[in-house]
Amino acid sequence: MLRGIVLFFLLANGVYFAWSQGLLAAYGLAPAPVSEPQRLAQQIHPELVVLVPPHTAEAASAAAAPAVVASAPAEPTECLTAGLFDVARGTLLAKALADTLPAGSWSLEPGVEPGRWMVYMGRYANAELLERKKAELRGMRIRFEPAPANLEPGLSLGSFDSEAGANKLLGEVTQHGVRTAHVVAERLETHGMRLKLPAVNAALKTRLEALKPELGGKALKTCPA
């Protein structure tokens, strides 16, 4: 029996060898061919395959990546203000601003210009008397300056934003021998409208040149901190 088994395996191996080498193909017994050109026939749409050079692939990858846009540096701006303007001037200015500047780039806000008080000497009858008073003040080492045009001929010993400040100086110069000085209102408190331009760039500043007549001689100044 053992001999029969050995003969069976030898026969089976011989048949498998003949099948694998295609010796039995004439009888319809042969493995499926895997050599060219049969392997090409098994490809699915080979015409769609495109070889991409390495540098082209890198460029395509870069194009697909989201673009990084460098933000331009912000243009410098400054806050400017002008005024005070009375109601009539403010109304004309508002119309000119609306016609000339972009909306939101300006505003007219209520404002107050505080009064100003001065320690004053005068008015003097003639230039000779004025010069004599100047000489007396120099002798007392008291500072002075010419009075405003509407109070000439006269002398100002100092101006203050409050009447209390002017009265304090008056008391000091009186102790030094000054007898004819007194406190006057150089300017009364004024209510009106103030122009504010919060972010003026170069282009907006150029447009402001056309508004000088409507500003009525009021200069544009940097906004207070």
C-alpha positions as CSV (number, residue, x, y, z in Angstrom):
1,M,0.0,0.0,0.0
2,L,2.8,2.4,0.8
3,R,4.3,1.8,-2.6
4,G,0.9,2.8,-4.1
5,I,0.8,6.1,-2.2
6,V,4.4,7.0,-3.3
7,L,3.5,6.2,-7.0
8,F,0.3,8.5,-6.6
9,F,2.3,11.5,-5.4
10,L,5.0,11.0,-8.1
11,L,2.3,10.9,-10.8
12,A,0.5,14.0,-9.3
13,N,3.8,16.0,-9.3
14,G,4.4,15.0,-12.9
15,V,1.0,16.2,-14.0
16,Y,1.3,19.5,-12.1
17,F,4.7,20.2,-13.7
18,A,3.3,19.5,-17.2
19,W,0.3,21.8,-16.5
20,S,2.4,24.7,-15.1
21,Q,4.7,24.5,-18.1
22,G,1.9,24.6,-20.6
23,L,2.6,21.1,-21.9
24,L,-1.1,20.2,-21.6
25,A,-2.4,23.4,-23.3
26,A,-3.4,21.3,-26.4
27,Y,-5.9,19.6,-24.1
28,G,-7.2,22.9,-22.7
29,L,-5.3,22.5,-19.5
30,A,-2.9,25.5,-18.9
31,P,-2.6,28.3,-16.3
32,A,-3.8,31.9,-17.3
33,P,-1.0,33.7,-19.1
34,V,0.5,36.7,-17.2
35,S,3.3,37.7,-19.6
36,E,3.2,40.6,-22.1
37,P,1.0,41.6,-24.1
38,Q,-1.8,39.9,-22.1
39,R,-0.9,42.0,-19.0
40,L,-1.4,45.2,-21.0
41,A,-4.8,44.0,-22.0
42,Q,-5.7,43.9,-18.3
43,Q,-5.0,47.6,-17.6
44,I,-8.0,50.0,-17.1
45,H,-7.8,53.1,-19.3
46,P,-4.1,53.3,-19.6
47,E,-4.4,56.4,-21.9
48,L,-5.4,58.5,-18.8
49,V,-2.0,57.9,-17.1
50,V,0.2,61.0,-17.4
51,L,3.8,61.2,-16.2
52,V,4.5,64.4,-14.3
53,P,8.1,65.7,-14.1
54,P,9.3,66.4,-10.5
55,H,9.5,70.2,-10.9
56,T,6.0,70.3,-12.5
57,A,4.6,68.4,-9.6
58,E,6.1,70.8,-7.1
59,A,4.6,73.8,-9.1
60,A,1.2,72.1,-9.1
61,S,1.4,71.5,-5.4
62,A,2.4,75.1,-4.8
63,A,-0.5,76.4,-6.9
64,A,-3.0,74.3,-4.9
65,A,-1.7,75.6,-1.6
66,P,-3.6,78.7,-0.2
67,A,-2.0,81.9,-1.3
68,V,-0.4,84.0,1.5
69,V,-1.0,87.7,0.8
70,A,1.3,90.0,2.6
71,S,-0.7,92.8,4.2
72,A,0.4,96.3,3.3
73,P,1.6,98.5,6.1
74,A,-1.2,100.8,7.4
75,E,-1.0,104.4,6.1
76,P,-0.2,106.8,8.9
77,T,-3.0,109.1,10.0
78,E,-3.4,111.9,12.5
79,C,-6.3,113.5,14.4
80,L,-6.9,117.2,13.6
81,T,-9.3,119.7,15.1
82,A,-10.3,123.3,14.4
83,G,-12.7,125.9,16.0
84,L,-14.6,127.2,17.7
85,F,-17.2,128.1,15.0
86,D,-20.4,130.1,15.7
87,V,-23.7,128.8,14.4
88,A,-23.6,130.6,11.1
89,R,-20.1,129.6,10.2
90,G,-20.6,126.1,11.4
91,T,-23.7,125.6,9.1
92,L,-21.7,126.7,6.1
93,L,-18.8,124.6,7.1
94,A,-21.0,121.5,7.5
95,K,-22.3,121.8,4.0
96,A,-18.8,122.2,2.5
97,L,-17.6,119.2,4.5
98,A,-20.4,117.0,3.3
99,D,-19.7,118.0,-0.4
100,T,-15.9,117.6,-0.1
101,L,-15.0,114.9,2.4
102,P,-16.0,111.2,2.7
103,A,-18.9,110.4,5.0
104,G,-17.7,109.5,8.5
105,S,-14.3,111.3,8.1
106,W,-15.4,114.4,10.1
107,S,-17.8,115.6,12.8
108,L,-18.9,118.9,14.2
109,E,-19.2,118.7,18.0
110,P,-20.4,121.2,20.6
111,G,-17.5,123.0,22.2
112,V,-16.7,125.7,24.7
113,E,-13.8,128.1,24.6
114,P,-13.1,129.2,28.2
115,G,-12.9,132.9,29.1
116,R,-9.6,134.6,29.6
117,W,-8.7,137.2,32.2
118,M,-5.8,139.7,32.3
119,V,-4.1,141.9,34.8
120,Y,-4.2,145.2,33.0
121,M,-2.7,148.7,33.3
122,G,-4.1,151.5,31.1
123,R,-5.4,153.1,29.0
124,Y,-2.8,155.8,29.0
125,A,-3.4,159.2,27.6
126,N,-0.2,159.3,25.6
127,A,3.0,157.4,24.7
128,E,5.1,159.4,27.3
129,L,2.9,158.2,30.1
130,L,3.1,154.6,28.8
131,E,6.9,154.7,28.7
132,R,7.0,156.0,32.3
133,K,4.9,153.1,33.5
134,K,7.2,150.7,31.7
135,A,10.2,152.2,33.5
136,E,8.4,151.9,36.9
137,L,7.6,148.2,36.3
138,R,11.2,147.5,35.3
139,G,12.4,149.1,38.5
140,M,10.0,146.8,40.5
141,R,11.2,143.7,38.4
142,I,7.7,143.0,37.3
143,R,7.2,141.4,33.9
144,F,4.8,143.0,31.4
145,E,4.0,142.9,27.7
146,P,1.9,145.1,25.3
147,A,-1.8,144.8,25.8
148,P,-4.1,143.4,23.0
149,A,-4.9,145.8,20.2
150,N,-8.4,146.5,21.6
151,L,-6.9,147.7,24.9
152,E,-4.0,149.8,23.6
153,P,-2.3,151.9,24.8
154,G,-1.8,149.7,27.8
155,L,0.2,146.9,29.5
156,S,-0.6,143.3,30.3
157,L,1.0,141.9,33.5
158,G,-0.3,138.4,32.7
159,S,-3.3,136.4,31.2
160,F,-5.1,133.5,32.8
161,D,-7.8,130.9,32.0
162,S,-9.6,131.7,35.3
163,E,-10.5,134.9,37.0
164,A,-9.2,133.5,40.2
165,G,-5.7,133.2,38.7
166,A,-5.8,136.8,37.5
167,N,-6.9,138.0,41.0
168,K,-4.0,136.1,42.6
169,L,-1.4,137.9,40.4
170,L,-3.1,141.2,41.1
171,G,-2.6,140.7,44.8
172,E,1.1,139.9,44.3
173,V,1.9,143.0,42.2
174,T,-0.1,145.2,44.5
175,Q,2.2,144.1,47.4
176,H,5.2,145.1,45.2
177,G,3.8,148.7,44.9
178,V,1.6,148.6,41.8
179,R,-1.5,150.7,42.4
180,T,-3.3,151.2,39.1
181,A,-3.6,147.5,37.8
182,H,-6.9,145.8,37.7
183,V,-8.4,142.6,36.3
184,V,-10.3,142.7,33.0
185,A,-12.0,140.0,30.9
186,E,-9.8,139.6,27.9
187,R,-12.2,137.1,26.3
188,L,-15.6,135.9,27.5
189,E,-16.6,132.2,27.6
190,T,-17.7,131.2,24.1
191,H,-20.0,128.4,23.0
192,G,-20.0,127.0,19.5
193,M,-19.0,124.0,17.3
194,R,-15.6,122.4,16.9
195,L,-14.5,120.4,13.8
196,K,-12.9,117.0,14.4
197,L,-11.2,114.9,11.8
198,P,-10.2,111.7,13.7
199,A,-8.0,110.0,11.0
200,V,-6.5,112.3,8.4
201,N,-4.2,110.7,5.8
202,A,-2.3,112.3,3.0
203,A,-5.2,112.2,0.6
204,L,-7.7,113.7,3.0
205,K,-5.2,116.4,3.9
206,T,-5.0,117.4,0.3
207,R,-8.8,117.7,0.2
208,L,-8.8,120.0,3.2
209,E,-6.9,122.6,1.3
210,A,-10.1,123.4,-0.6
211,L,-11.9,124.1,2.7
212,K,-9.7,126.9,3.9
213,P,-12.2,129.7,3.0
214,E,-15.0,127.8,5.0
215,L,-12.6,127.5,8.1
216,G,-12.6,131.3,8.3
217,G,-9.0,131.5,9.3
218,K,-9.2,128.8,12.0
219,A,-6.1,126.7,11.9
220,L,-6.2,122.9,12.0
221,K,-4.4,121.6,15.0
222,T,-3.5,118.2,16.5
223,C,-6.2,116.9,18.7
224,P,-5.5,117.1,22.4
225,A,-4.5,113.9,24.1
